[in-house]
Amino acid sequence: MNGDRKYQFWTELIEKGASMDAYYNGFNPRRSGAIQQRTGISGVYLCFRLRKAYTQVTLTIENIGFERSVHFFEQLYQHRQQIEEGISVPIEWQPANEKTKSSRILATLEFDNSPSIEAHYELMIATMDEFRETLSPYINQLQDLK
């Protein structure tokens, strides 16, 4: 998918989300494979990612250094059961490693499982809403390294 098509995809997703919740106006369409929004904690973002056969909804911890990324991730992982119960699709836990230095909690949404692009946008938005609702209390409790 070229940059113009990605931009169009993000624009349509944001418009669909913003029609239901002003939160989605905080995302900006781009010509890249991801868009993100801050959570209020430096280096912790809620993101949408676009790939050829699927999209992802993620909580991404990045650009804060390996040790801080792992520290934040481990605090969230302590609440794994409650977080997984609050999100209706399977999620993966990807801690930072020396190569990536980014940690992620992510849900992968296959295009093949959606009957239309509109239905896929709705699934992405519903999943992001679950991420926000479920993860926000834990994000707000994150303690930085001492």
Disulfide bonds with the S-S distance in Angstrom:
none
